[in-house]
Amino acid sequence: MIILPAIDIQNRQCVRLVKGDFATAHQVAADPLETAKAFKAAGARWIHMVDLDGAREGRRINADIFLKVAAESGLKVELGGGIRDMETLDDYIRGGIERCILGSAALKDPDFVKRAVEKYGHKIAVGIDARDGMVATEGWLDVSEVSYLDLARQMEKIGVQVIIFTDISRDGTLTGPNLEQLKALKSAVGCHIIASGGIRELSDIQDCKDAELYGAICGKSLYSGTLDLAEAVKTAETDIDRLALEQYLDKQPLCPAIVQEADTGEVLMLGYMNAVSLQKTLETGDTWYWSRSRSCYWHKGESSGHFQKVLSVSSDCDKDTLLIKVKQIGPACHTGAHSCFFNVIKQEV
């Protein structure tokens, strides 16, 4: 699990809110870049940043601050707030932002989200913020009649890999994350889930890790001193986290995975993985793929019993193709053939 220390920007200052109320904004740090560098020194690899002015006005306002942090802090920047069109998205990602968060657009412009995901894959996250389980938009100023679970399922169907969930009633309160809703979300979709809101202390980090979440955002707890960032990072990280799986998906949203039988060297099939299915493969020891035809995650063998037990995972020199060596149980092909490659086009005698 990754830890994402948070910096929210309002009027060019580092601030925190309580329960999303703009009237509660108070400054928590002096300089965004120096604060980010301190997070880096404590062991963080990511930083979560929000343009609060942009979220309220629906356009980018403090872009230069975020781009400077991305260029000079040594951290991967996850950014949300005011990203409502492809031009803004393109400029941010070209400028070095590692992941952009689409919030209000998820509910109001799902076609934009779909185009963004098709173009940038894991570099797009959808922020789902909820009051009493209902999605809030426009910088949390409007509450819809859409359930956070229904919106998450809709986002998964269009290819979203990362969802950031905030229970607004917990945000900035140090009362602990809403584990009940987070676990329900984790069960409802196969996306990476990042917890946001309420985290107070190290036990909350452990709870999120035990719930098998992808990440946890920490803000007020760091500024108030109830959570030590270095300890949080140490508690949260695993060997798989340190592999930085996203590097294998930088060139395209889906990475081709050649599957080879370990004992014989026979090529069995070709599948496609995104960051979520690759991590599931590494964590479970079974192969998981993204089905392009069904637009869903596919656990090989779940219905047929023809599982693939993973023995090794490698990448090519360009980090854009995977080679997975497996112990194949039963046939690999849905036709009943042991290998999918049985149509001979040319063969030397």
Secondary structure, 3 states (H helix, E strand, C coil): CEEEEEEEEECCEEEEEECCEEEEEEEEECCHHHHHHHHHHCCCCEEEEEEHHHHHHCCCCCHHHHHHHHHHCCCEEEEECCCCCHHHHHHHHHCCCCEEEECHHHHHCHHHHHHHHHHHHHHEEEEEEEECCEEEECCCCEEEEEEHHHHHHHHHHCCCCEEEEEECCCCCCCCCCCHHHHHHHHHHCCCEEEEECCCCCHHHHHHHHHCCCCEEEECHHHHHCCCCHHHHHHHHCCCCHHHCHHHHHCCCCCEEEEEEECCCCCEEEEEEECHHHHHHHHHHCECEEEECCCCEEEECCCCCCCCEEEEEEEECCCCCCEEEEEEECCCCCCCCCCCCCCCCCCCCC
